[in-house]
Amino acid sequence: MPGDLPDYYFRIRENGAAVFRVDTENRQRRIEMEQIALVNVKNGEIRPHGDRTLTEADMGEIRTWLAARQALLARRDMDDIHRAIDHMNLTAQWAQSRATDAQLEEITDPLLLAMHDLRSVLVRKKADRLMRDQPPAAED
């Protein structure tokens, strides 16, 4: 079993992870985990735990994990958005075919406000992209 374990363990937290060095090479042959750092996924900050000094190997492993975690979270974000589109389509079908008047009364205003807010953001962002991608006007 000791050969199968990684050298580092990352305990996921709200904005990142606590990083532990895994040690199985001790007299009791127990698995010991020593916390060595905290990682913030949002801003990429790596802070040593306590008065520890991180080695280049530590930093390399943490940076590798950080890049992989950020990529995974970005993929999950896009998957969530694609699911939201599916839910919107399913909601339209439900509203058209199965919803009762009472159900529609309950959800119509909140849903219309959310859709209006989303539409406003998407239109503004699209206009920003179009303006940014447009070549500058020639001066006469």
N, C-alpha and C positions, 0 to 999 in steps of 0.2 A: 503493500500500500504506500509506503513512503515515496517510492519512485514515481507514483502516479500523481502525486500532488504538485500543484504549481508552487513556485517560490513566493508568489504574492497573491493576496486575496483582497478583493475590492468589495467592501460592504456599501451597497448603494444607499445614498441618502437623498433627501429632497433636491438639493442642487448639485450633487456630485457623489463623492464617496469618501469613506475612511479607508486608508490603505494599510494593510497588514503584511508583514513579512512572515512567511510560514516556516516553522522550524520543526523538523522531525528527527533531527540528529541530536538527541539528548539521552541521558541515562535511562529515563523512564520510558522511552520510546513513545512518548505522548506527542500529540500535535499541539504545538504552542504557536500562538499568533501574537506578534508584537506590533502594536499600531505605530506606524512610522510617519504617516502624513495624512493631510486632508486635501481633497481635490474639489475645486469648484468647476463644474462642467460649463456653466454659462460664461464665465470670464477667463477660464483656463488657468486660474491661480492654483499653484501647488504650494502648500504650507507644511513644513516639517512639523511633526507632532512633538510638543515639548521642546527639549533642548537638543533634539536629534539633528544630525547632519546627514543629508541624503547623499548616497554615492551616485556616481554616473550610471551604474547599473540600475539603481532605484529610479532615478530620473528617467532613464530610457524606457523602463517598463511602465512607469506612470504615464509618460507622454504617449506611448503606444496605446495604452488602455484608453486614455483621454480622447485621442483621435477616433478610435473605434466607437467609443460611447457616443461622441458627438454625431458621428455618421449614423449610428443606429437611431438616435433620437430624431434626427432630421428625416430619416425614412419613416419613422412612426408618425411624425407630424403630417407628412404627405399622405400616408395611408389613412389617417384620421380624416383628412379633408376629403379624400375620395369616398370614404364611408359616409361623410356628411352629405355629399351629393346624392349618393344612393338613398339615404334617409329622406332627403327632400323629395326625390322622385316617388318613394314609397308613401310619403305623407300626402302628396298630390293625389295619388291613386286612392288612398284611404279616404281623403276628403271628398273625392268625386263619387266613390262607389259605396262606402260603408258608414261614414260618419253620420251620427244623429245630429239633429239641430242643437241639442244641448252640448254635445261634444264640440261642435263647431263654434258655438258661442263661447265656450271656455278657452279655446286656443286661438281664435282668429286674431284678436288684437295683439297679443304678445308675439305671435308668429309674424304678423304683418310688420310690426315694429322691428323685429330682428332682421327680417328680410330687407326692409328699407335701409337699415343701418349697414348691413352687408353690401347691398347694392351701391350705396354712397361711397363706401370705402373702395370697392372694386373699381368703380368708375373713376374716382380720383386717382387711384394708383395707375390705372391704364392710361389716363391722360398724362400723368407724370412721365411714364415710360415713353409715350409717343413724342412728347416734347423733348425729352432727353435724347432720343434717337434721331430727331429731325436735324438736318444740317443747318448751320446758322444762315440767316438771311444775308444776301449780298447787299452791301451798301452802294448807293448810287452816287 
